[in-house]
Amino acid sequence: MPAPTVASLTTGLNEKVAAADLIDDPPVIGGRPVTAAAAFADEQPALLRSPAVPFD
């Protein structure tokens, strides 16, 4: 798979990934009873927040 062409990795790539996420959210994956979006919404509260100090 070729690398995506974007003007900036920080904004252009993030925008492409966000757009792809919206396309991928509706389907049910592998016969699971919920959509990808619903599964993420259930899991999101358990995810760690980004650090207050940026990591290099």
N, C-alpha and C positions, 0 to 999 in steps of 0.2 A: 504494500500500500504506500503510495507516495506521501511525503510530508505535505501538510496543508500550506498554501501560500497565503501569508498574512503580512500586513504592513508592520505590525508590532506584536511581539510575543505576549506582552502583558495585556493588551486590549484586544487586538485582532483575534488572537487564538482563543482567548476567553469568550469572546462573542460567538465564535464559530462553535465552540463546545456547548455554550448555553443554548444556541439554536438547535444543535443536534439533540441535546437533552429533551427539549420540548417535543421534538419529533418522536423520540424513543419512549417518552413517558406513557402514552396510552396503552401499548400492547401488554398482554399478559405473557410472562416469560416462563417457558418450560412447563406449562400446565399449572402454574401456581394460582391460587385463588384470588390474588390481588394484582393490580397493575404495578409497573415499576414505580410510578409516581406515588401510589398509595404506600408501597413498601418503604420508599425513602422517607415519606412523611412520618411513618411510624418510628423509623430508626433515627431520624434527625436529632431529637432531643438528647440521645445518648452520645452523639459525636462531640469530639473535643472542639473547643473554640480556637480560633487562630491566636497565636501568642501576641501579647501586648507589644513586645519588642520584636521587630523583624529579625528573621534568621537569615544569615548570609550563606 
